Amino acid sequence: LRADLREVRTAHGRDNIARASGVAIRAQAVAGLEKGEYPTVDADGVAHEWWASAAENEATVRRRVDRELAQLCMRSDASLIFNSHSKFIRCMFRAEGGDCA
């Protein structure tokens, strides 16, 4: 889990509300793993409150996009599963231009 992959907070609010944060994410993931519901999940990157309390501007979102694209480029895995919120993914696709905030 990576905090930078969270939803993009707009003036209209959130597109979802988390059920867990910090170690509770790990507990939720472990319960799912024990039931065979999820692949292995690393929750170390979300041990803090990572969501925005107000709308994010385009520059803030762009910094998150840039960090995540750099992380993806540095991975040596042959394949991976990338899961995020739809607005954040749209911003990643528009990274070379367009409005994300």
C-alpha positions as CSV (number, residue, x, y, z in Angstrom):
1,L,0.0,0.0,0.0
2,R,1.3,3.4,-0.9
3,A,-0.2,6.7,0.5
4,D,0.5,8.6,-2.7
5,L,-1.9,6.3,-4.5
6,R,-4.8,7.7,-2.5
7,E,-7.8,9.4,-4.1
8,V,-7.5,12.9,-5.4
9,R,-9.5,15.2,-3.1
10,T,-11.5,17.8,-5.0
11,A,-13.7,20.6,-3.9
12,H,-16.6,18.2,-4.3
13,G,-15.1,15.9,-1.6
14,R,-14.0,12.3,-1.5
15,D,-14.9,9.5,-3.9
16,N,-14.8,7.0,-0.9
17,I,-14.1,6.8,2.8
18,A,-11.5,4.4,4.2
19,R,-12.7,1.7,6.6
20,A,-9.2,1.5,8.2
21,S,-6.0,3.4,8.7
22,G,-2.5,2.6,10.1
23,V,-2.2,-0.7,11.8
24,A,-5.9,-1.3,11.3
25,I,-5.2,-1.6,7.5
26,R,-2.7,-4.4,8.3
27,A,-5.3,-6.1,10.5
28,Q,-7.9,-5.9,7.8
29,A,-5.4,-7.2,5.2
30,V,-4.3,-10.0,7.5
31,A,-7.8,-11.1,8.1
32,G,-8.3,-11.2,4.3
33,L,-5.1,-13.1,3.8
34,E,-6.1,-15.7,6.3
35,K,-9.3,-16.2,4.4
36,G,-7.4,-16.3,1.1
37,E,-9.1,-13.1,-0.1
38,Y,-6.0,-11.0,-1.0
39,P,-2.4,-11.3,-2.2
40,T,0.4,-10.3,0.1
41,V,0.0,-6.6,1.2
42,D,2.7,-4.3,2.5
43,A,1.0,-1.6,4.6
44,D,4.1,0.0,5.9
45,G,3.7,3.1,3.7
46,V,0.3,4.0,5.2
47,A,1.0,3.9,8.9
48,H,0.2,7.6,9.2
49,E,-2.9,9.6,8.2
50,W,-2.3,10.1,4.5
51,W,-5.5,11.6,3.2
52,A,-6.0,15.3,2.4
53,S,-8.2,17.4,4.6
54,A,-8.9,19.9,1.8
55,A,-8.9,20.0,-2.0
56,E,-5.5,19.3,-3.6
57,N,-4.1,21.7,-6.2
58,E,-2.7,20.4,-9.5
59,A,0.9,20.8,-8.4
60,T,0.4,18.7,-5.3
61,V,-1.3,15.9,-7.3
62,R,1.4,16.1,-9.9
63,R,4.1,15.6,-7.3
64,R,2.4,12.5,-6.1
65,V,2.0,11.2,-9.7
66,D,5.7,11.9,-10.4
67,R,6.7,10.0,-7.2
68,E,4.6,7.0,-8.1
69,L,5.8,6.9,-11.8
70,A,9.4,7.0,-10.5
71,Q,8.7,4.2,-8.1
72,L,7.1,2.1,-10.9
73,C,10.1,2.7,-13.1
74,M,12.6,1.6,-10.4
75,R,10.9,-1.7,-9.8
76,S,12.7,-4.8,-11.1
77,D,9.6,-7.0,-11.1
78,A,8.6,-8.5,-14.4
79,S,4.9,-7.7,-13.5
80,L,2.9,-6.2,-10.7
81,I,-0.6,-5.3,-9.7
82,F,-1.2,-1.5,-9.6
83,N,-4.4,-0.5,-7.8
84,S,-5.4,3.1,-7.0
85,H,-8.4,5.5,-7.3
86,S,-9.8,6.3,-10.7
87,K,-9.1,10.0,-10.5
88,F,-5.5,9.4,-9.5
89,I,-5.0,6.9,-12.4
90,R,-6.5,9.4,-14.8
91,C,-4.1,12.0,-13.5
92,M,-1.2,9.6,-14.1
93,F,-2.3,9.1,-17.8
94,R,-2.6,12.9,-18.1
95,A,0.9,13.4,-16.6
96,E,2.2,15.0,-19.8
97,G,-0.6,17.6,-19.8
98,G,-4.1,18.2,-18.6
99,D,-5.9,19.2,-15.4
100,C,-5.7,16.8,-12.5
101,A,-7.0,18.9,-9.5
